[in-house]
Amino acid sequence: MAPNAGTQVRLEQRLKVKLGEAKNLLARSHGSVGVRDIYCVLSLDQEPIFRSATVEKTLDPFFGEEFQFDIPREFRFLSVYVYDRDRPMKTDKIFGKVSIKREDLTKHNGKDQWLAITPVDADSEVQGKVLVRIQLKSLRHMNDAAPQPMVEVKIEECSDLCIVNGSCDPYAVVTMHYTNKKQENKRTKTKKKTAAPHFDETFFFEQQASSSATSRNSSSGNNNNTSSSSSMIGPAEGGSNTYSLSAATAAGDELGGFQCLQVAMWHESAGMFGNVFLGEVRVPLHNLTATRDLNVWYLLQPRQSSVRHSSGGSSSSKATGLGSLRLNLHYSCTHVFPSPLYDTLRSLLLHTAHQKPVRSSVGWLLGEVCGNNKQEAAVPLTRVLLQNNQAVPFIANLAALEMYQVTDPNTIFRGNTLASKCMDELMKLSGQHYLKETLKPAIDQVCREKKPCEVDPARIPSTENRDTNLANLCEYTNTILRSINNSALSCPPVMCQIFSELREHANAIFPNQREVRYSVISGFIFLRFFAPAILGPKLFDITKHQIDMSTLRTLTLISKTVQGVGNLVSSRNLNHTCKEEYMRDVFALCTNNKLVDAARTFLEIISCMPNGNLKAYDTPVILREGVMIKRAQ
């Protein structure tokens, strides 16, 4: 359905920034010579959005952080400012920045790149915009045989100007550049304590006359033949409206035509460094006519001499020598129409949930249209269906189709299919609180204690003992596995419902392979839910602790072990095949029969329907004493 003219369209922008690491930073020349305490600030234009943790005493800091957020307004630059925390001076100094124009974000979208850190100076740090009205009028002097052109410039207002040291006292300098290389400057009054000043001041500029001009023209040019005249010409008199600048410049070289209008914004400062540049705009005037006025918001730009390659995000650090920053950006920009325009599509999507065969449904076709990028279809589709309580039947139908098509049960849901992507999104939306409640105490303990856990002989420092590290790793891993196995009753009902459907389909399609009833669930809950959260707890908002390289390595080893447990639960043979030889001892200590049985019990419980209705294959689960069946929450 095409939108009608005048339909309000909402722009939704979303940005995900993975801040990896920096390398080859320029060493400090004072204080702690040779090292720096580095942190980064992510900004839109010059508005800070997120700040990373500080990595101390290094020139190659590793951050490993991810920020994702909705962008509520238009912006021009995404910048990552690199700060050096200077303890002796008790100040934080800007070391450099990586800056990328909004229109260039698509070039970097989804790419893991090293970008050059470039210097920061006041002339290039601009933001905001200015509203300028430009009109061409005619002016007839007493001795003129014909009216002469005159440009009227009105500086109306500005918005979102840069704040300098906590304040902004802006004024504008208006400069007319003539074709004979002369200039004429005029200035507005200063507006105090505002980043959105209203000036409403008008200036007039006449043509400049050269020294060889005729006496007829000299009478109109004597007041404007200096390069910085500040006098204001009076209002234009009535005359012809057909005059154009192109006709004036063709008349000869004795008159200086209007070439370009420059409006520069400044912050008035009484400090030792004087006034601060806020940005400028340059407007060519060769197409200006009496019938074509300009009344436009202009984005402020850096001073022309200060424009650098940094705006495009250079991939080399040789030009500046400050170092490089590793970033991975994901930017999306969506135009959203009013809700009623989507009623037909919404109805089709909701009908998707129960449509048989599922391949004829709009949801399936949407996934096919997206090709290999199933995530693009799965995210909005799952959200719409989940909002209307239709997500479970649709995902169950997709899962059943995938089970029927698979040739090896061990590969079910291991690919990036529409079913697996929809399931990932459902767990993400409904399981965040459960994830945090289950993992946070154990993850916080790992980040707080920072016990050495490296078990790879090739990576163990000479000061550490492998047996001690192995014991530490097993302690952390068992703590997390116990937390997971004891969390069954906290599993969100909608996740239990879909796990129950998966289990029922597995029993029906693979009646002689009872272990599949576990693999279809463990493949999601262990491999795609818990393991990624353990590997990147800050990405899932599980911990606020700074994660250094050693702790990240510990979490990686724990995540590997949790994935191994997920695989063993659905295996007939408890002898785990290790891809890395150094992990063999870890699996031997952490994947015993008791722990695997506890994990299977956990899977049994979360795959029972929350309303307590039992399927034909459901049997009570024996837990030490008595009988326990999961009831509605």
N, C-alpha and C positions, 0 to 999 in steps of 0.2 A: 504494500500500500504506500503510495507516494505521499509525502507530507505536503500539506497545503502551504501556500505562501504565507509567511508570517509565523509559521510554527516555530515555537521556541525549541532550540536544540541545545542540549547540555553537553559540554565537553568534559569527559572523564579521562584524566591522565594518571597513569600509575608508573612508578619507577622502583626498580629493585637494583641496588648497588651492592656488589660483593667487593669489599675492600680486602685485598689479599695481603700484599707486603710491599715494602720499599727496598731499594738496593742502591748501593754506591752513593749514599748521601755525602754531601760535602762536610768534612770534619769541622768541628768547632775550633776556633782559634784562641779561646779563653776559657777559664773555668776548668771543667772536665775535658781537657784537650783530647781530641780524637774520637769522642763519642757524643751522643745527644740523647735527650729524653723526648721522644717523638709521639705526637698524637695528631689525628686528622679531624677536620670539621667539614661535614658535607653541607653545602649551601646551594640554594636556588637564588640566582643573582647574588645579592649579598645578605640574604636572610639565612641564618644558621638553622639547619634542620636536625642533624644528628652529630654527635661527637663520639669518636672512638675512645677506647681505653689508651692510657699512656704506656708506651713500651720504653723502658729505661736502658740507658747506657749501651747504645748500639748505633751503628750506621746502616744496618740492614734489618729494620724492625718488621716483625710478622704480626699482622692484626687478625686476620681470619674472621672478619665480622661481616654481617650482611644487614643492610637496611632496606626496608620496603615500605612504601607509603603512597597514599593518594595525594595528588598535587591539586590544591584547591584553586589555583589561579594560573594565569599565563606567566611564563618566565622566558628569559632569553639565554641564560647560561646555567649549566650545571657545573659547579666548581667544588673541588676537594682541596681545601687549604691545609697545608702541612705546617704544624706548629712545633717549635722547639721550646720545651719548658726549661727556662734558665733559672736554676735554683739560687746561685749567688746573687743575681740581680733581682730575684723574686718577681720576674715578669715572664710572660709567654710571648715569644716573638714569632711572627710569621716567617717561616723558612722559604716557602714557595707554594705553588699551586698547580693543579691540573684543571684546565677549564675547557668545556666543550659546549658549543652552541646547540640550542635545542634542535634546530633543523639538521644538525650533524649526528644526533644521537642514533638515528637509524643506521648509520654507517658502522657504529660500534656495537649495535644491538646483538647480544648473545655471544660476543667475542671476548675471550680472555686475553687482555692486551697489557703490554708495558707502555706507559705513557710518560713523556718527559715532564719533570717538575720544572716550572718556569718561574722567574722572579716576579715579585709583586711590587707594583709602584702605584702611587695615587693617580697618575694620569690614565692608567688602564682600568682602574677600579670604578666603573661607572654603572649606574642603574637609573631607572625612572624615565619619564617622558615629559615633553613640553608641548603645549597647544599653541600654535602660531597661526595667525591669519595674515595672508599676504594678498594685497590688491594693487593692481596697476591703474593709476588715475592720470589725469592730464592737468597741467598747470600753465596758464598763460600769463607771462609777465607783460609789463606795460609796452615795451618795445618789440615784443615778439610778434612775428607775422603769423606764426602757427603755434598751437599749444605744445608744450614740452612734456615728456613722460615723467611721472613721479610714482614711486613705490611707497605704499602705506603698509607698515608692518605693525601688527598688534600682538604683543606678548600677553596672552590671556592667563594661563595658569600652568602649573607643573604638578606632577604626582610622583610619589614613591622615590623621592630623591635620597641620595646616600646620607646616612647619619655620620657626622664626623666628630669623634670624641664625645659622643652623647648628645650632640646638638646639631642643628642645621639652620643657618642664617643665610638663605640664598638670595642672590641677585643675578640678573642676566646682562650680558654684554652683547649688543646687537651690532654686527659688522657687515657693511655692504662692500663687496668686492667688485670693482669696476673693471671693464675690459682694458683700460689704460694702465692697469697695475696699481691704481690708487685704492685706498680704503677710507671708510668713514665709520667711526665708532660711536655708539650711543649706549647708555646704561640705564637700567631700571633702578628703582629704589630697593633697598634691602628689606626683606621680610624676616622678622625675627621668630626663631623657635618654631619652625614648621618645615616639614618635608613635603607639603602639598600647598605651596604658596599661590595666592591669587594676585596677579599683577595688574591686569587690565590697563596696560600702558601702551600708547600708540606712538610710533615714530615715522617720520617722513624722510625719504631720500630722493634728491633730484639727480639728474645726470651730471657727471663731472665734466668740466670743460678744460681742455689743454691750453697751454700758453699761446698757441697759434689760432685759437678760436676767434671768430668774428666778434665785433663789438656788440652785435645783437645777442650773441650767446654769452658773452662775458658778463653782461649785467645779471644773468641768472646763475652764473657759476662762481662769482667772486666769493660767495659765502661758503663754498664747499670744495675749494681746491686744496685743502690740506688733508693729510692722511688720517687725522683724528679729530675732525670737527665734531663738536658736541652740541651745536645749535640745532634747534628743531624748526623745520619748515612749517608754515601754517597750513590749514586745510586746503585741499584742492578746490579750484574754481570749476564752474561748469564748462564743458567742452565736448569734443568728439569722443565717442566711446569705441571708435574703430582703430585706435592706435595700438600697435604691437611693438614689442622690443626688437623683433627681428627686422622690422622696417627701420627702426632708429639706428641700429648698428650698421645697416647697409648705407647710411647716408654719408659716411666718411669717417676718418680717423680722428678728427679734431675733438669729437665728443666721446667721453668714456661711458659706454653702455653698462647696463646692470648685468653682471655676470653671475654672481653667487651671493646668497645671504647666509651668514654664519651667526648662529645663536649659541653662545657659550654660557653655561651655568657655573656659578662660583659660590663657595661658602665664605662669607666674610669672617675673617679671623684676625684677632689682635696678637696672635702668637708670634714667636720669633721666626717662623717659617712663612708667615704671610697668609694670604687667601688660598683656599684649597679648591682645585679644579674638580667639578662634579660631572662634567660631560658636555658634549656639544653636538650640534646638528649643522649640516651644510645643505642648503636647498638651491639647486641650479634654477636660474630664472629665464633661460633662453626660450621656454615655451609659455611664459606668462603673458596673458592678454587681458584686455579690459573686460572681456566677457567670460574669463576663466579665472576666478579667484581660487586661492588655496586656503583652506581652513582645516588643518590636519594635526593630529597628535603624532609627534615625531619621537622615536626612541632615541635617547641620548647615546652617543657613541664615544669611544676613547678618542683622545687627541690623535690626529692623523699620524704624527711622528711616533706615537706609542703603540700603534697596531702591531701585534706580533703573531707569530705562527701558533702561539699557545691556544688561541681560540679554536683551533681545529683539533687539538689533542695530538701533538707530534708523538711519533713512536720511537724517537731517539733522544737520548739525553746528551749527545755530544755538543749541541748548540749552547747549552747553559752550564753544564758541569755540575748541576745541583743533585742529580740522581734521577731515578725513575720510580713510578708507582704502578703497581699491578691492580687493574680494575676489570670487573666484568659487569656490564650494564645491560639491563632489560627495561626497555621503555615502551609503553603502550599508550596510544591515544585513541579514544573511542568517542564517537558522536552519538548521543543518546536522544531519541525523540520522546515526546510525551507518552506516558504509559498507554493511553487508549489506542495508539497506533500499533501496539504490539498485541492486541487482544487476539487477533486471528492466529498469529504465530504461537502465542501462549497456549491457546486451545489445542493446536496441533501437537505441541510438545507434551502437554498433559495427557493427550490421547496415546502418546508413545508408550506410556508405562505398561499398558495392558494389551498392546497390539501384537497379534500373532499372524505370521511369523515376525520376529523382531527385525528382520532384515527389511521389511516393508515399512518400518516406522520412520518418522521424521528424524528422531534421534540418531538412528543408525545412519541414515543418509547424510546427516550433518557431519558425522564422524568421517564418512567417506569423502565428503567435499574437502575436509581439512587435510586429507592425505596422511602423511607420516606424522604430522603435528596433531595428534589426537588430543593433546592437552588443551588446545585452542577450542575444541568442541566440548570437551568434558567439563571444564570449569563452569561456563554459564549453564550448560544443560543440567548438571548435578545441582546447582544452586536453585534453579527454577523448580526442579522436581522435589528437592528436599523441602523447599518452602511450602509446597503443596502436598507433602506426605506421599509422594509418588516415586521417590528415588529407589526404595528397596525393590519393588517389583521389576522396575526397568533394569537395574543392575543385575538382578537375579536372572532375568531372561538373557541378558548379554553373556553372563557367566555360563549358563546352561549351553548356549550355542558354542561357546569356546570349548567347553568340556567335550561336547559331541565331536568337534572337529580335531581334537588333539590326538596325536598318535602315541606320544610318550607322556604318561601322567605326571612324570617328574618335571615337565616343562610348563605345566598349567600356570597361567598368570605371570609368567616370568618375563614376557615381552611387554612392549608399550602399546597394548591394545586399548580400544575404547573402554572395555570392561575394567581393566586394571587402572586406567587413568581416572575413570569415574569413581572407582572404589577409593583411590588415593585422595581424591577431593572430598569424598564423603567423610573419610576418617579425619582429614584435616579440619573440616568444618565442625564436626561433632565431637571430636576426641581431644581437643586442645587441653581442656581442663583435666581430663583423665590422664593425659600424658604428663602434664606438669605435676599432678598429685602423686603419680606413681614414681617418677624418676628424679624429681627435684632433690629430695634429701640425699640420695646416693650420689648424684652428680655434684652437688655442692660439697660433699665430703671429699670427693676426688679432687676438685678444684682447690679446696682449702688446704688439704694435707700435702698434696703434690709429692706423694711417695714415688720413688723411681720404680717403673714397671717394664722397662725395656727387656725383652727376652731374646731378641735377635743378636746372636754373638757378634755379628759384624758391626752392630751399632751400639753395643754396651760400652760406656766409658770405662777407662781403666780404674776409676775410683769406685765402681759399683760391682756388686756380686750378683750373678745371674740367679742363684737360688733364692736370694732375698727378694729380688725383683719379681721372680715367679710367684713367690708367696704373696707379695703385695697385689699383683695382678689378679690372682685367684680370689683374694679377699674382696677386692672391689667387684669382681665379676659375680661372685656368689651373692653379694649384697644386692646387686641390681636384679639378678635372676629371681631371688626370693621376693623382692618388691613386685616384680611382674607377676609371678605365680600367685601371690597373695592378693592381687588387685582385681580378681575376676568379678566380684560383686560390684565394683565401681565402673565396670565397662558400660559405656552409654547404651541405652536400649536400642537405638537405631542400628548401632554396630552389631549388637547381639542378633537383631532380626536378620540382617543380611548374612551374618555368619551361619545362622540356622538354615537359611535358604541354600547357601553354598554346601553345607553339610548334607542336606537332603538330596540335592542334585548329585553330589558325589556318590552317595549310596545307591542312587537309582541307576546312574550311568556306569559305575564301576563296582558292581555288587561283589565281585570276587577279589577286590583289592581294597581291603578295609582301611589301609594306611592313607588312602587318598582323602578320606574324610578329615584327616588331620592336616595334610599338606595344603589343601585349598584354603584353610584358615591360617595356618602358620606362615604361609607365603605372604600374607598380608600383615598380620599382627606382629610378627617377629621381623620379617625381612623388610617390609615397606612402612612400618609404623614406628616400632621401638628402635630398631638399629639405626636408621637415619637420625633420629632425635638424640641418641647417645653420641653419635659421631659429630653432630653440630648443635649442641644444646642452646647456644645463643640464637641460632636461627629460629628455634621453636620457642623462644622466650622462657626457657627452663631455668637458666641461671644468669646472673648479672656479673659473675666473676670473670676476671680477665683470664683468657685461656692462652697460655704460652705454648711453645712448640713441644715441650716435654709432656704437658698435660694433654695436648691434642693427640700425641702419639699414644698415651695411655687410653684415651677414649676410643681411638681407632682399634686398638687391640681388644678392648671390651666389646666393641660393636662386632668385630669379627667373631668373637666367641658366641655372642647372642645369636648371630646368623647361623652359626654352626649348630646351636641347640635347636633352632627352628627347623633346620634340615634333618636333624636326628629324630625329632619327634615323629616325623612322617616316614621314617626309615625302618625297615625290618631288621637291619643290621646296625648295632650301636658303635661299630668300628668306623669312626669318622675318617674320611679321606682328606688329608691336609695338603693344601697347595703349597704352603710354606712349612718346611721341616721344623722350624723353630716353634711353630704353634702346636706341635704334637703333644708336648708335655702339658700345655694349657688345657687342651681338650681332654686329655686323659684325667686331669684333676677336676675339671668343671662339668664334664658331661657323663656323670655316673648314672646308674639305673634309677636311683632315687630321684635325682633332679629331673631326668627325662620323664619319669612317671608323673612328677608334680606338674611339669609343663603340659603333659597330655590331659591331666585333670583340669588344668586351667582352660585348655581349649574346649573340653567337654562342657564346662560351665558357661563360657561365653557364647557357645553355640546353641544354648537352650533358649527358647523363646521367652522374652521378658514377661509375657502374660501367663506363663506357667503351663501352657498347653504342650503336651508331649507328643512327639511323632512316634511312629511305630517302632523305630529303632532306638528310642530313648530308654535308657535304664538308669536307675539311681546311681549316683557316684559315691563310692565308699571313701570317706576321709577319716582315717584313724578310728573314730568312734561314730556310730549312728549313721543316719542317712541324710543327705542334703541335696535338695533340688532347688535350683535358682527360681525365685519368685519375682513378681513384678516389682519394679523399683518405684 
